[in-house]
């Protein structure tokens, strides 16, 4: 996704702080990430930035000769389900 004033190559962590620092309310209320397990570096990075592990879909993909799981993570951008849209 492209953000005004940022290059497409900006690191993913650059948006994590701007969404919650008094900027206008974003149109998106929640972000979900589906990461291929066992990519612990990606999962750890997302957990560090406020994502919660919601669940795992086991053996749902086949990659380089092995079945892989998908890990689902999400993060509310604001109060989340605590308020109406």
N, C-alpha and C positions, 0 to 999 in steps of 0.2 A: 504494500500500500504506500502511496506517495503522500507526503505531507508538505503543505506549502512552506517554502523557505528551507527545505531540507533536501539533500541529495538522496537519490534512491539507495545509495550505499551506506547511509547512516546506520550505525549499530542499533539493534532492536532495543537496547536499554535506554536509548535517548528519549523515547516517548514515555517511558514508565513514570518519570517524575512530572512531566508537563501536564499530564491528564488530571492530576490531583492538586495542582498548585494554584488554585484560584482562576484557572482559565475558564472560558465560557463552557457551559455544560455540553459535553460531546453528544453527538447523535447516537453513539453506541454506548449501551449501558453495561455490557459484559463482553469479555474477550475469552474465547475458548481456544485451546491449543491441543492438537493431537500429535503426540510425539511417538516415534517408533522406539519401543523398548528393545534392548537395554541401554539406550543412550542416556546414561546417568549424568553426563555433563549438561545436556540440554534440559533434562528434568530438574536438576539442581539449580540451574540458572533461573528457570521459571519460578521454582519454589522460593528462591532468594528474593524475587521481585513481587511477591505477594500472591502468586497463583496457588490454588489448592488442588490437590490430587482428588479427582472426582471418581475415577474408576479405571478399570483396565478391560480392554476387549482382547481376549486371549486368542492367539493363533489366527489372526484375521488377515494376515498378509504373508506373502512368500518372497523372501529377499535373499539373493546370493546363496541359494540352496538350503535355506532354513525358514521355518515358520517364525514370524515375529508377532509380538503383541503391540497394541496401540494403547498408550496411556493418555487419558483425557484430563486436562487441567483447565481451570477457569479462574477468572479474576473479575470482580465487579469494578466498574469505573465510577466510583461514588458510593452512595448508600446501597446500591444493588436492590435486592428484593425488599429492603426495609421501607421503600417508598413506592408510590404509584408512578408509572411512566409519565 
